């Protein structure tokens, strides 16, 4: 049996168990993937200050995100096609997150629908919204999130148009996968995944198919989505969403101080410093690199979160020290899901929490609420 000691172990196991097109979808960036790589590499530039002979008893990583209590400053990020990493993936990930005491964020482009997750995992998860041209559908979708008891809405602003991801084009990404000879051969080597998919009816985009006029099958969906992401999205639209929703609102996709100021002025409850996991503008800076300047500019006006590059509990601590109230993890939980289902997501959370706890203690702190920039020794150029 494989001994799992770090998120990288889950990644390697997921790579063996998940069909190539879906593994590559999760584990890739746009164009040259320079920003995707920088997200992770720039965390390693941040060196921590070790302290000794301090009381390390009674440690706590508990904090809040937009006023909601969490077991550690981590939320599961919204990720599309999660239910293609493992059958019923969104339901399993939501169950793991809720049991652990951290938020799960369901993507608009999920396989399991809002209603599926609410029924089978429980209410209170967060919902992520992509803004599309069909305002009637957007209004209905927000209403469905309300009816399902979602406790926050995460509005993603950095996907007005789609950055090119070479691997998705090469693999012919689709959900469900097209039954080409290449795909059949690859799926035949993933019996655990294939059996799970044969055992579930959830193989399409559950939030969209059957909920939009003229979109009742996957062929019409691909045409509809290609036309629907709204390139005219602006801050007036953000206000429209805010009014429609009427609850806690998080703005995701902020990577510039000017945009951070506009997010703070919008009345949102939090913003997420994010470059969409390096999947949109290749050549943009990493999330962790721009975090301090955004915190300095607006941290007193709006809660600041970070997404992108977090692979360990040490990364969580580094982000917290630089001013983020919390971070989001996408790939780490997807690796766990693809590797071991719900147990794998739980394992990813356990690994991150343990490393956060131990590293915090070795830096001389017992309470995550007391961590600040003083634990940073240096940031290499």
C-alpha positions, 0 to 999 in steps of 0.5 A: 500500500502506498504511504501518503506523506505529502500532496505530491504523493496524491498527485502521482497516484491520481495521474495513474488512476485518472484518464489522461484528458481529465488529469491534464485538465486539472494539472496544466496551465495556459500557453507556456504554463509559466504563470502556472509554474510560478504560482508554486515556485514563488512560495519556495522563495519565502523563507521562514523564521525559526523560533525555539524555547517557546510554549507550543502547547494548545495550538489552534488553526481555527479562524474565520472566512467572511465571518464563518468559522473554519477549522483552518484558513483553507477553502476548497476552490471551485474547479470545473469537471470535478466529477470527471476526476472521480464519479460524483466528485463534487458530492464526495469533495463537499462531504470531506470538506464539511466533515473537516470544517472548511468551505467547499465551493461548487463551480458553475461548470460542475458535473454534479448539480447544486441540488445534487450536492445539497441533497447528498452532502448537505447545505451551506457550501459556497457556489461559484458563478461564471457570468454569462450573457443569458441573464435569465439563466443567471438569475435562475442559477443564483436563485437555485443557489439560494434555494439550496442553502449556499452560504456564499457566492463566489463571482469569478471575474477572470474568465470573460474569455478563455485562455488557451490550454494546449493539453485540452486541445490535444486531448480533445477534452469533453464531458463525458469523454468522446469514445474515440479509440485513443480515449477508449484505450486510455480509459481501459487502463483506469478500471477504478475510474471507469467502474465508478463512471458506469455506476453513476448517472452524473456525467454531464454539466449538471447545473446547465443541461436541462436548465437552459432553453435549447440545451438538453444534450452535450453537443448543444452545450458545447456550442452554447458555452462557447458563445455564453461567457460574457466579454462585456462583464464590468463592475455594473454587472457585479452590482447586478449580481450582488443585488440578485444574490443578497448574501455574502459575496466574494470576488475572485480573480483579482491580480492588480491593485487597481482592480482590488480597489474597485472590488473593495468599493463594490461592497463585496465581503472578500476578494480572492487574489488569483490568476485562475491557477495559471490557466488564463493570462500566461506571463502574469505574476504569481498570486503570492507575489502580488498578495502583499501589495494588494493587502497593503492597498485594501486589506483594511477595507475588505477581507483578502483571500489567496488562490494559486500555488498552495501545495502544503501547510507551509504555503498556507502559513506563508500566505497568512503571514503576508496578509491573506485571511485564508487560501483556496486549494484546487489541485491538492484536493483534486489530486486526492479525489482522483487518487482515493475519492472522498478519503483522498480529499480528507487525506489532502486536508489532513496533510495540509493541516498537520504541516500548518500546525507543526510549522506554525509551532516551529515558527514560535506561534500557537494561534493562527490569529497571531501569525503575521509578517514577523515569521518571514525571514526573507523573500528571495529575489 
